[in-house]
């Protein structure tokens, strides 16, 4: 499990780098578009499509698993005083199971629709005929990796709980999984 965790962490880090590069690219395109629009009256006709369809999708979905691993998603800390109890650990395991079910359904829908769009060679109407399948591919990769990360954390929590230990919260579990930055 340690080797799989390290592999998943390396993939997450690579995808986080790609997401960061996409964010930088968004900023460059916006700056270039503003300069061209207001100083030369010649905006980039393709900037809106590439940013909204491809780059924002890349930033969001490719950063999902790494952000979850690092505990960067929004959390409700209403029950923090119960976090080192058996009941809290069981509740967290049940929450992960329900979330995994949701993301598995989401993955299935994204992959099925993306494949259908790919086969039909669907494109956007506009100045440039952009294909519409890449956002589905990026979403499928991001959600698939998130599912794998959540499953690793779930198995580790179940193993620790079955040994009579109270597992750490999700954002602290990486130390027991052997995560290396």
KEDRENRO-110463 format. One record per residue (C-alpha): residue number from 1; residue in one letter; chain; x, y, z. Coordinates in pm, whole numbers, plus 32768, in hexadecimal, padded with zeros to 4 digits. Layout:
! residues N
R   n res chain   px   py   pz
R NUM   a     A    X    Y    Z
...
***
This chain:
! residues 181
R   n res chain   px   py   pz
R   1   x     A 8000 8000 8000
R   2   x     A 8127 80E7 8042
R   3   x     A 81A5 80C2 7EDB
R   4   x     A 804C 810A 7E4F
R   5   x     A 802C 823A 7F33
R   6   x     A 817E 82BE 7EBF
R   7   x     A 811D 828A 7D53
R   8   x     A 7FD1 833C 7D86
R   9   x     A 8086 8459 7E39
R  10   x     A 8178 8483 7D17
R  11   x     A 8057 848D 7C21
R  12   x     A 7F9E 8587 7CFE
R  13   x     A 80D2 8664 7D0C
R  14   x     A 80F8 8658 7B91
R  15   x     A 7F8A 86B1 7B5F
R  16   x     A 7FA5 87CB 7C5D
R  17   x     A 80C8 8853 7B91
R  18   x     A 7FF5 8841 7A55
R  19   x     A 7ED6 88F0 7B08
R  20   x     A 7FC4 8A03 7B7A
R  21   x     A 804B 8A29 7A18
R  22   x     A 7EE6 8A46 7995
R  23   x     A 7E9D 8B57 7A95
R  24   x     A 7FD4 8C15 7A27
R  25   x     A 7F6B 8BE8 78BD
R  26   x     A 7E10 8C75 790F
R  27   x     A 7EB2 8DAB 79A1
R  28   x     A 7F94 8DD8 7871
R  29   x     A 7E73 8DB6 777E
R  30   x     A 7D9C 8EAC 7842
R  31   x     A 7EB5 8FAC 7855
R  32   x     A 7F00 8F84 76E1
R  33   x     A 7D8E 8FA0 768B
R  34   x     A 7D64 90DC 775B
R  35   x     A 7E96 9180 76C0
R  36   x     A 7E2E 9122 7560
R  37   x     A 7CC4 9185 759C
R  38   x     A 7CFA 92DB 763A
R  39   x     A 7E3C 934F 759A
R  40   x     A 7E21 92BA 743D
R  41   x     A 7CA7 927B 741A
R  42   x     A 7CF6 9115 73B7
R  43   x     A 7C85 901F 74C4
R  44   x     A 7CD6 8EAD 74BD
R  45   x     A 7BA4 8E06 7424
R  46   x     A 7BF6 8CB5 74C0
R  47   x     A 7C4F 8D1C 7624
R  48   x     A 7AF8 8CE5 76C2
R  49   x     A 7ACE 8B88 7632
R  50   x     A 7C27 8B08 768D
R  51   x     A 7C16 8B97 77ED
R  52   x     A 7AB5 8B2B 7844
R  53   x     A 7AB8 89D6 779C
R  54   x     A 7C1A 895A 77C5
R  55   x     A 7CEB 8A1B 78BD
R  56   x     A 7BF0 8A4F 79D8
R  57   x     A 7B8E 88E2 79B8
R  58   x     A 7CFE 8881 79CE
R  59   x     A 7D38 895B 7B00
R  60   x     A 7C08 88CF 7BB5
R  61   x     A 7C0F 875E 7B68
R  62   x     A 7D86 871D 7B60
R  63   x     A 7DAD 87B9 7CB9
R  64   x     A 7C92 86F4 7D5F
R  65   x     A 7D53 85C9 7DE6
R  66   x     A 7E89 8689 7E51
R  67   x     A 7DB5 878B 7F05
R  68   x     A 7CF6 8676 7FB7
R  69   x     A 7E3E 85CD 8018
R  70   x     A 7EC1 8712 80AA
R  71   x     A 7D7E 875F 8166
R  72   x     A 7D3F 8896 8095
R  73   x     A 7BCB 886B 8052
R  74   x     A 7AC9 8921 8122
R  75   x     A 7A7C 8869 8266
R  76   x     A 797A 8899 8376
R  77   x     A 7A2C 888E 84C4
R  78   x     A 78ED 8886 858F
R  79   x     A 7940 872E 861E
R  80   x     A 7AB8 875C 8651
R  81   x     A 7A9F 871F 87C6
R  82   x     A 7A30 85BA 8778
R  83   x     A 7B43 8575 8679
R  84   x     A 7C0E 8484 8750
R  85   x     A 7AEA 839E 879A
R  86   x     A 7A7E 8254 8706
R  87   x     A 7928 82E1 86A6
R  88   x     A 79C7 8400 85E3
R  89   x     A 7AAA 830C 852A
R  90   x     A 7985 822F 84C9
R  91   x     A 78BD 835F 845A
R  92   x     A 79E2 83D5 8388
R  93   x     A 7A01 827C 82E6
R  94   x     A 788C 8281 8294
R  95   x     A 78AF 83E2 8204
R  96   x     A 79D0 8371 8129
R  97   x     A 7901 8246 80AF
R  98   x     A 77DC 8327 8050
R  99   x     A 78C4 8420 7FA7
R 100   x     A 796F 8307 7EE9
R 101   x     A 781D 8291 7E6A
R 102   x     A 77CB 83F1 7DF0
R 103   x     A 791B 841A 7D42
R 104   x     A 7902 82C0 7CA2
R 105   x     A 77B1 8323 7C0D
R 106   x     A 7846 846D 7B9E
R 107   x     A 796E 83BA 7AFD
R 108   x     A 7888 82CA 7A45
R 109   x     A 77B4 83E7 79BC
R 110   x     A 78E0 84B8 7954
R 111   x     A 798D 8395 78AA
R 112   x     A 7852 8321 77F5
R 113   x     A 77F3 847A 777B
R 114   x     A 795C 84D1 7722
R 115   x     A 797C 8393 7656
R 116   x     A 7835 83DF 75A2
R 117   x     A 78AB 8543 7555
R 118   x     A 79FC 84BE 74DD
R 119   x     A 795C 83BF 73F4
R 120   x     A 786E 84C1 7362
R 121   x     A 7991 85B4 732A
R 122   x     A 78CB 86C9 73D6
R 123   x     A 795D 8826 73AE
R 124   x     A 7908 8985 7422
R 125   x     A 7876 8A7D 732E
R 126   x     A 7956 8BAB 731F
R 127   x     A 7A87 8C44 727F
R 128   x     A 7B4C 8B07 72C9
R 129   x     A 7A9D 89B4 72C9
R 130   x     A 7B15 8938 741E
R 131   x     A 7ACD 87CA 746F
R 132   x     A 79F2 879C 75A3
R 133   x     A 7A7C 864F 7622
R 134   x     A 7BBD 86CB 76D5
R 135   x     A 7B04 875D 7803
R 136   x     A 7A5D 860C 7839
R 137   x     A 7BAC 855F 7822
R 138   x     A 7C47 8650 7920
R 139   x     A 7B1D 8621 7A08
R 140   x     A 7B31 84A8 79EC
R 141   x     A 7CA5 84A8 7A3F
R 142   x     A 7C78 8595 7B66
R 143   x     A 7B4B 84E6 7BFE
R 144   x     A 7BE4 838E 7BC0
R 145   x     A 7D1D 83F0 7C7D
R 146   x     A 7C4C 8486 7D96
R 147   x     A 7B8F 833B 7DB3
R 148   x     A 7CD9 8280 7DCB
R 149   x     A 7D5C 8370 7ED6
R 150   x     A 7C1B 8355 7F9F
R 151   x     A 7C1F 81D9 7F85
R 152   x     A 7D86 81D0 8008
R 153   x     A 7D26 82AB 812F
R 154   x     A 7BEC 81DD 816E
R 155   x     A 7CAC 8094 8175
R 156   x     A 7DB3 8125 825D
R 157   x     A 7CA7 81A8 834A
R 158   x     A 7BF3 8058 834D
R 159   x     A 7D3A 7F9D 838E
R 160   x     A 7D97 8084 84AE
R 161   x     A 7C3A 8072 8545
R 162   x     A 7C37 7EF6 852C
R 163   x     A 7D7D 7EEF 85F2
R 164   x     A 7CD6 7FB8 8705
R 165   x     A 7D89 80FB 86AB
R 166   x     A 7CD1 823F 866D
R 167   x     A 7D43 82BF 8518
R 168   x     A 7DA1 8428 84DD
R 169   x     A 7CB9 8512 842A
R 170   x     A 7CC6 8501 82B1
R 171   x     A 7DB9 8622 828F
R 172   x     A 7EAF 857D 8382
R 173   x     A 7E9A 841A 82FE
R 174   x     A 7FB0 8451 81FF
R 175   x     A 80B8 843A 830C
R 176   x     A 8048 82D6 8355
R 177   x     A 8035 8286 81E2
R 178   x     A 819D 82F3 81B1
R 179   x     A 8159 841E 80D1
R 180   x     A 828E 84CE 8055
R 181   x     A 827F 8634 7FD6
***
